[in-house]
């Protein structure tokens, strides 16, 4: 099973680029499943029903989220409705973990997708992601016992991400970091058959600062003012992520490679 995992999608430019890529290359590249992080999908913050429906209709199979999940109340409504392939961090306060770690049937395979939020440098009320994932995996082992397990660990600190990778080594198919929007060059198959990367990167405007307008971000740093989202708008969009080959029978990853592709879109 070949899985394409895309890093944080930032606003409309990313949505248009991902749609264009999937339409042209998903089948050609033999990709069975597309999973994408949607923490910045709706103009940089969280999701709306419209943006989730848009991405799922265009060929993204599963959407994960992150620390911005509750920035829009529609994200919580989508989870409660439980009718779309969307998950949010299981250890984020006020959420039922059963709604944010789900088994999906895609391309003839059953996949358990778990979304977790890191605690270091994240200003949210968060339970331990290590304890949360233990509970979820224990529940899986005592129930459906799905072998193909993808973990999106939305976290800031590289140390916390590396620790999670080693903690879950051999227990899941992949631990894929998101949140920093900067793709790291440490992709590997760990000793237990778990694919790992500290951060999958970003899907957003290439000429930007993490998908945001460069001048606006610089002014905020220079003037020491609170950060406000002003998304970059440009026709050149960079898609970043990883492509993972997983043995469907035992859930072990056999290959992981970084993915980058520039896409021209209309603005």
Secondary structure, 3 states (H helix, E strand, C coil): CEEEEECEEEHHHHHHHHHHHHHHHCCCCCCCEEEEECCECCCCCCCCHHHHHHHHHCCCCEEECCCCHHHCHHHHHHHHHCCCCECCCCCECCCCHHHCEEEEEECCEEEEEEEEECCCCCCCCECCHHHHHHHHHHHHHCCCCCCEEEEEEECCCHHHHHHHHHHCCCCCCEEEEECCCCCCCCCEECCCCCEEECCCCEEEECCCECCECHHHHHHHHHHCCCCCCCECCCCEEEEEEEEEEECCCCCCEEEEEEEEEEEECCC
